[in-house]
């Protein structure tokens, strides 16, 4: 067997600042409020402390949630010994193996994980806490939100779904618990807090995922796709990426206390679409934005012929509102556009040359990968 690559993307420092290439990572509805009907009772309020009055103890959270956490081993075509963003991986006979985690979503056998864990998989093996092992089938993935769904033919009695939290209620300082398979150690549990909310991270196809949850809970290669849980043991998000300057002897990144999880509201919406067989479509503006402390969302580049260009957006414009909602940052621009669907027309209020004007922009449908701007 080839050496496992424990996958988790490592963010370069440049991603945290500079230009945010647009964009808009969403499924056409808000990542902050789920309007579709989910598959099981969810949206529990987020407890604010590990205490008997307001939340469970860490051990209670682990015992309640861990039966719903799985270890995922994936076989995929070899990449010459390099796993790209996901760390180095051994390959043998044109094949390589990687490892991540997942969350039981329902009693039908659907399991959530990160798209990058199962991308290009030729074989998926799912290991449950009780020692049972099942072959997994990838139902579908969405690289724009880094969400994937696996299905296993396991009896309902062995499936223990983890209830979802409302990720929009997460607040800085809320305690969290992460469970996963870091460095091939399944069921590893770490704790921390919500370090910040509303972060933007880069998806596998180079678009932007809004509303990510930042945490200082230790997340390492192999935690990808595993749960970030609130103090009630509810799923706040799927662990997804780390920002680190640390590397193991094998060249894998390791925790520096800055990790990110995709928000559960987005995870559930995308998963419901995949499970229901509905195409996942994302709104698209076709501009790149410059991070700025000046307020608004400054446009640095415009894709020729794209929706933004057709609507009259130009380089140097600063978007200050969308449909009357104030925009004070690039992150807020991304998250706000994510509320809409391809084909909808929005009014963007911009500052240009000392004047303010409103432009109508008909949102497009996102290309499979981020266009390269010169």
N, C-alpha and C positions, 0 to 999 in steps of 0.2 A: 504494500500500500504506500502511496506517495505521502509525503509530509503534508499535514493539513495547513491550509492558510486560514487563519482566523480573521475573517473579513470585517473591517470597519473603515470607512473612508477617513482619511486624515486631511484636515483642512490646512492649506498653506496660509501663512499670515496675510497674504494679499487678499484673501477672500473676505477677511474681516473689515476691510476698508477699500477705498478706491471706487472703481466702477462696478455697479451691479448690472449685469447684462440681463435684459428683460426677456423672458420673464414669464410671467405671471403664473405661478404654480397653483392651480386650483382646478376644481372639476366643474366650475360653472355655478357653484353656490358657495355660501360663506364658509370659511374655515372656523368661524366663531359661533355659528349657530347651525345645527344640523336640522334640515327641514324634511329629510327623507325618513321614512319609518325604518328603524333598525330591527335587527333580528331577535333581540332579546331585551328584557328590561334593563335600562341603562340610565345615564345622565344623573348619577347620584351626586349630591353636593360634595365638595372637596373638604374633608376635615383639615384642620390647621395645625395639629400637633400630635406627636406620638404620646398620647396620654389616655388614661382610662375614661376621661370625660369627653375628649374630642377626637380620639383616634385610637387605632389599635397599636399594640406594641410591635416592634420589628419582628419578633418571633411569631406573633399572631398573624401578621401580614404574610410572612413567608409560608406558614402552614396553610393559610387560606388560599393563597394565590399560586404557590409552586406546582400543584397538580395541573394547573392550566398553562404551564410554561414547558416548552419542548426544546430539545436539542436537535438541530438540523445539520445533517452532513450532505453536501452537494458534490456531485461529480460533474465536471464541465470540461470542455476542450482545453488542452494545455496552452499556456501562453509563454512558453519559453522560460518558465521559472519566475516570471514576474506577474504579480497580481495587480499592477497598476495602483490605483487609489487604495486598493484593499490590502495592500501588504504583499510581500513575496510569498509565492506558493510553489510547492514542489510539483513537478509533473512527471508522469511516467507513461510511456506508450501513447503520447498525445493526449493524455488525460491529467487533470489535476483535481484535488479535492479541497473543499473549503468548509468551514464550519460557522454556524451562526445560531440564532435562537428564534423562537416564535411563540405566539400566543394563541391558545384555543379561543375561537371566536363564537362558535355555536355548537350545539349537540348533533349537528349534521356532519361534522368532520372537517369544517373549514378552519384554517389556521392562518393568522396574519403573520407576516414577516416583512423585512425590507426587500425591495426589488433587487438591490445589488447582491443580496445573499443567494437568490435563486436565478439570477440572470444567466441565460445560456445553459441552464442545467440540462444534463442528459440523464441524470439519476438523482432522486431526492430520497433520503432516508430520515425518518422522523422518530426520535427516541423520546418516550414518555418517562415521567418520574418513576412510575411503577415498574419500569423495566421492559415494558412492551415496546416493540419496534414495528413500524409500518412503512410501507412504500408510499411516498407522497407524489401527487400529481399537481403540477403547477396549473391552477385554473386561469391565472392571468396576472399581469403586472402592469404597473404604471410608473415609468421612469421619472416622470415629471414630479411625482409626489414621493417617489422611492417606496412605494407600497406594493407588496405582492401577496397573493392568496394561494395557499396550498390546500389540497383536499386529501384526506386519508379515509379509508374505509374501516373505521374503528367503531365499535359499539358505543351507543350513547352513554352507557354506564362508565366508560373510560374517559369521556370528554367532559372537562370541567371549565366552561367558559369563564373568563375574567370580566366582571362587569366594567363598563366604561365610565370614566369620569367625564364631566364637561370640561374639556381642556381650556375653554375660554375663561374659566373661573380661577385658573392657577395664578398664584400671587408670589411675588418675591419673598423668600423666607419660608415658604411652605415646605415641610419635610417630604422627602421622596425615598423610595426604595427601588433599586434596579436588580433584576435577576437575569442571568444569562450564562453563557459558556465561555468566559474569557480564557484564552490560551488553553482551550480544550478541558476546562474545568466546569462541567455542567452544574447548574443549580447554585452557582456562586451568587451570593447576595451582598450588595453594598448599599450604603445609605448616604444621604446628603440633603441638600435643599434645592428648591428652585432658585437658581442664581439670577435669572432674568427671563422675561417672556417676550413674545413678539420678535424674536430673532429671525433673520433670513439666512438660510443655508443653501448651498448649491446642490441641485439634484444630479443624478447620474448622467442626464442628457444636457447638463449645463444650464438649465433654467433655474429659477429661484423658487424655493419652498418657503412660504411665509409662515409666521406664527409658530416657529419652532420654540421649544422650551429648553433653555439652558440650565444645566445642573452641574454641581460639583461632585455628585455621586461618582465613584470610580467606574468608568466605562472603558473597556479595552477590546482589542480584536477578539471577536467571538461573542460580544454582547449585541451585535447588530441584530435587529429584529425582536429582541427581547423587550419585556415591559419596563416602563418607568411608572411606578405605582404611587398613588397618593397615600395619605395616612389612614385611609379607610380600606386600602388594598384594591382600589379601583384603577383601571388602566388610564393613565394620563397621557401616554404616548408610547411610540416605539423607539427604542434607542437606535441612533442612526450614525452619528459622526462625532469625532473628537478633534479638538484643536490642541496640538502638542508639539513640543520640541524634543520629546524623549523618544528614543528608539531602543528596541531590544537588540541583542547580538545578531538575531536573524533579520534585522531591518524592519521589524514591525513597530508601528507607533504604539505608545502606551500612555496611560492617563496622566495628564498634567492638571486635572481638576476642572477642565473645561469640556463638557460634553453637551450634545444636543439630541433631542428626541423630536420626531415629527408629532404634531398634535393629534390626539385621539379623535377629535371631531373630523379632521381631514382623513385620518386612517379609516374611520368607519364609513364615511361617504364614498371613498374610493372602493373600499372592500365591498360595499353593498352593490355598487355598479358592476364590479367584476363578477360577483356571485350571481347577480341577476342577469348576466349576459349583456349588459348595456355598454355601448362604447364610451370610453372615458375621453371627454373633450375638454380642452382648457381654453380660456380666453387669451387673446394675443393682441398686444398693442404694436410691437415691432419697434421698440426704442431701447436704448441703454441709458441708464441713469447714473448720475454722479453723486456719491455721498457728499453731503454738504451740511454745514452747521447753520447755513443762512436761512433755513426754513424752506418748506416746499420740496418738490422733487425736480431737480435740474436735469434737463435732457441733454445728454452728451452726444448721442448718435441716433439717427433715424434710419430704419431699414427702407431702402428705396422701394416704392410700390406697396409698402406695408400699410396696415390700417391707420397707424399714426400719421404717416406721410399723406395718405389719402384724406385724412381729416384735417390736415393743415398744420400739424405739429412740426416744429423746426428745432434744429440744434440751438441751444441757448435758452429755449423756453423754460420757465419754471412753473410746474403744475402746482397750483395752490388749493384746488378743490375739484372733486368729482361728484357730479350731481348734487352740488351744494354742500357736500361734506368736506370740511377743511382737511387739507393734506399738508402735514408739517415735516414729513421725511420721506425718503425713498422706500423704507420699509412699509410705511403706512400706505403709500401709493400702491405697492404690490399687493398688500392684503386687501385693499379696497377694491381694486380691479377684480380680485379673485371672487368677489361677491356676485359677479355677473357671468353671463353665458356667452359663448360665441354667437354672433349675430345681433346681439343687443347693441343699441346706440347709447353712449353716455356723453354727458356734457362735461368737458374738461375746462376749468377756469385756469388761465395761464397769465403769467407776467411776461411781457416781451417789450424790451426797449422802453421801460418806464410806463407802459400802458397795460391795462388789464382787459382781457377779452375772453369770450366763451367760444369753444370749438366743439363741434359734434364729431365724435369718433365712433365708427361702427366697428366693434371688436371682431377680430378674425378668429380662426381656429389655429391653434399653435402647430407649427411644423414639428416633425419628430425630433429634430435637434436644433439647438440654438444657432441661428444664422451667424456667420462670421462677418463681423463689421471691420472695415479697414481702419 
